[in-house]
């Protein structure tokens, strides 16, 4: 199969880190890029998920709870002493 060259621009630190990673995996950058491209062709898309970092339901609920606690601190018991808190929790 005939080959061709490809030129890409990237941050030099990213290139260095990638080269070190791929060397540890026993391959060079060309091999790694070829693997990526073949996987993209096989999957007909990127071979990994590309998504915005969205918090899950549990995290959203915890954030809402913290907002509620900040807005109404009088509704929640607070502690200034960890030993007293643990004593009450274990009781």
Backbone bond lengths (Angstrom), bond angles and torsions (degrees), N, CA, C in turn:
res aa  C-N    CA-C-N  psi(-1)  N-CA   C-N-CA  omega(-1)  CA-C   N-CA-C  phi
1 X - - - 1.457 - - 1.526 108.00 -
2 X 1.338 117.43 131.01 1.459 119.33 179.72 1.526 111.57 -68.13
3 X 1.309 116.77 150.83 1.466 121.33 179.48 1.517 109.97 -113.55
4 X 1.317 114.82 163.74 1.460 121.51 177.68 1.515 108.17 -141.49
5 X 1.307 116.68 162.92 1.465 121.59 178.60 1.520 109.74 -99.12
6 X 1.324 114.95 155.17 1.456 120.95 177.86 1.526 107.05 -139.59
7 X 1.316 116.51 137.05 1.457 121.45 178.12 1.516 108.48 -115.44
8 X 1.323 116.48 129.83 1.467 120.65 176.85 1.528 108.77 -132.37
9 X 1.312 116.18 155.49 1.457 121.68 176.71 1.520 108.50 -107.63
10 X 1.333 115.95 139.16 1.458 120.91 177.18 1.514 109.25 -154.54
11 X 1.287 115.23 162.51 1.457 122.08 176.59 1.527 108.25 -60.25
12 X 1.322 117.22 134.66 1.469 120.57 -176.39 1.527 112.07 -63.61
13 X 1.335 117.56 -33.43 1.465 119.97 178.48 1.521 110.74 -67.98
14 X 1.330 116.53 -38.22 1.469 120.44 177.67 1.524 109.54 -63.95
15 X 1.326 116.41 -43.69 1.466 120.12 179.13 1.524 110.72 -60.07
16 X 1.318 116.75 -46.25 1.464 120.89 -179.13 1.528 111.22 -61.38
17 X 1.324 116.39 -46.27 1.466 120.42 180.00 1.522 110.97 -63.37
18 X 1.320 116.67 -41.06 1.464 120.63 179.01 1.526 110.74 -65.25
19 X 1.320 117.13 -43.71 1.466 120.07 179.09 1.525 110.88 -60.61
20 X 1.320 117.17 -41.44 1.464 120.76 179.02 1.524 110.62 -64.84
21 X 1.337 116.33 -43.38 1.465 120.25 178.89 1.522 110.50 -61.97
22 X 1.325 117.06 -49.77 1.459 120.16 -176.92 1.526 111.25 -65.75
23 X 1.319 117.44 -35.64 1.475 119.99 176.33 1.524 109.94 -61.93
24 X 1.331 116.45 -41.23 1.468 120.02 178.22 1.528 110.86 -64.29
25 X 1.336 116.11 -27.92 1.465 121.02 177.90 1.526 112.15 -87.69
26 X 1.332 116.36 -0.07 1.466 121.18 176.48 1.518 114.44 83.62
27 X 1.328 117.20 26.92 1.464 119.24 179.31 1.519 110.10 -142.28
28 X 1.316 115.17 166.47 1.457 119.62 176.36 1.530 109.49 -102.33
29 X 1.324 116.00 177.98 1.464 121.43 -177.68 1.523 111.33 -61.19
30 X 1.320 117.53 -40.77 1.468 120.95 -179.46 1.516 111.14 -59.93
31 X 1.318 116.69 -45.48 1.463 120.85 178.96 1.521 110.63 -62.49
32 X 1.322 116.70 -43.68 1.460 120.75 -179.20 1.529 111.16 -63.22
33 X 1.335 117.35 -43.70 1.470 120.70 179.06 1.524 110.10 -64.96
34 X 1.321 117.71 -39.88 1.461 120.94 177.52 1.528 111.36 -62.76
35 X 1.327 117.04 -40.54 1.462 120.10 176.79 1.525 110.11 -61.70
36 X 1.331 116.02 -46.62 1.464 120.54 178.65 1.526 111.06 -56.64
37 X 1.350 116.99 -49.92 1.461 120.78 -176.90 1.527 111.85 -64.60
38 X 1.318 117.45 -40.06 1.472 120.04 178.72 1.528 111.31 -65.54
39 X 1.323 116.53 -39.10 1.467 119.93 176.65 1.524 110.95 -65.81
40 X 1.322 117.52 -40.07 1.458 120.95 177.96 1.529 110.53 -61.77
41 X 1.315 116.52 -42.82 1.471 120.67 178.54 1.522 110.12 -64.29
42 X 1.325 116.72 -46.14 1.468 120.94 -178.79 1.522 111.47 -61.12
43 X 1.322 117.85 -41.49 1.466 122.37 -177.39 1.525 112.90 -88.00
44 X 1.348 115.83 -10.26 1.463 121.04 -176.44 1.520 111.21 58.38
45 X 1.315 115.68 41.89 1.455 123.02 178.76 1.517 108.25 173.09
46 X 1.303 115.78 -174.68 1.464 119.22 177.84 1.526 109.50 -66.63
47 X 1.319 117.37 140.91 1.464 119.89 -177.00 1.533 113.40 -82.40
48 X 1.318 116.54 24.13 1.457 122.29 176.28 1.516 107.36 -157.22
49 X 1.313 115.82 161.53 1.460 119.86 -179.03 1.522 110.56 -74.93
50 X 1.310 115.87 135.23 1.451 121.89 173.42 1.522 105.82 -117.47
51 X 1.331 115.35 113.62 1.459 119.05 -175.37 1.518 109.67 -150.90
52 X 1.310 114.72 155.56 1.451 119.58 171.88 1.517 107.96 -69.75
53 X 1.297 116.71 146.82 1.458 120.69 -180.00 1.523 108.56 -76.25
54 X 1.315 115.72 94.82 1.458 121.57 -178.47 1.528 109.33 -101.20
55 X 1.326 117.49 131.98 1.463 118.96 177.25 1.525 110.71 -66.40
56 X 1.332 115.88 147.08 1.458 119.79 178.70 1.529 110.71 -78.26
57 X 1.313 115.99 175.86 1.467 121.43 -175.85 1.522 111.87 -58.83
58 X 1.317 117.27 -43.61 1.458 121.23 179.73 1.523 112.24 -60.99
59 X 1.330 116.03 -41.08 1.464 120.08 178.43 1.523 111.35 -66.34
60 X 1.337 116.55 -41.38 1.462 120.10 178.17 1.529 111.26 -62.33
61 X 1.339 116.01 -40.69 1.465 119.89 178.31 1.527 111.01 -65.66
62 X 1.326 117.17 -40.43 1.465 120.91 178.88 1.527 110.76 -64.95
63 X 1.329 117.40 -40.43 1.458 120.81 177.73 1.526 110.99 -63.99
64 X 1.320 116.74 -40.85 1.469 120.34 178.02 1.527 110.07 -63.98
65 X 1.328 116.57 -38.90 1.462 120.51 178.91 1.531 111.21 -64.56
66 X 1.310 117.13 -41.27 1.470 121.13 178.65 1.531 110.16 -64.49
67 X 1.345 116.30 -42.34 1.472 118.96 177.30 1.529 110.58 -59.98
68 X 1.327 116.82 -43.71 1.461 121.75 178.60 1.530 110.32 -60.65
69 X 1.310 117.31 -43.80 1.467 121.43 -179.42 1.521 111.49 -65.15
70 X 1.326 117.11 -36.29 1.469 120.64 178.62 1.525 111.15 -70.70
71 X 1.324 116.22 -37.17 1.465 119.89 -179.05 1.526 112.32 -73.95
72 X 1.337 116.88 -30.00 1.468 121.31 -176.41 1.534 110.89 -133.94
73 X 1.320 117.79 64.36 1.471 119.92 -177.29 1.527 112.81 -62.50
74 X 1.333 117.63 -23.61 1.464 120.67 -179.55 1.530 112.02 -66.64
75 X 1.288 118.23 -18.23 1.475 122.24 -179.48 1.532 112.64 -83.54
76 X 1.325 116.31 -9.74 1.466 120.04 -172.81 1.518 110.60 -124.35
77 X 1.317 114.90 141.20 1.451 120.08 178.97 1.523 108.99 -81.00
78 X 1.317 115.86 137.01 1.457 120.92 177.83 1.517 110.50 -118.21
79 X 1.286 116.48 163.08 1.458 122.13 -179.38 1.519 109.13 -130.64
80 X 1.291 116.27 144.53 1.460 121.32 172.17 1.525 110.61 -111.85
81 X 1.318 115.35 -3.56 1.468 121.92 -177.06 1.532 108.41 -131.52
82 X 1.328 117.00 115.69 1.469 121.53 -178.52 1.522 111.25 -62.93
83 X 1.318 117.36 -34.11 1.465 119.86 -179.36 1.522 110.24 -65.76
84 X 1.328 116.56 -42.09 1.474 120.27 178.21 1.514 110.42 -64.68
85 X 1.314 117.36 -39.77 1.467 121.15 178.61 1.527 110.34 -61.99
86 X 1.322 117.21 -47.39 1.457 121.37 -179.01 1.536 110.78 -63.93
87 X 1.313 116.63 -39.61 1.458 121.62 179.35 1.528 109.73 -59.54
88 X 1.336 116.29 -45.50 1.449 120.34 -179.82 1.536 111.67 -69.35
89 X 1.315 116.71 -40.03 1.457 119.64 178.40 1.520 112.75 -62.18
90 X 1.314 116.57 -38.85 1.460 121.52 -177.56 1.529 113.76 -82.46
91 X 1.336 116.08 -9.73 1.472 119.60 -178.64 1.507 111.67 -76.69
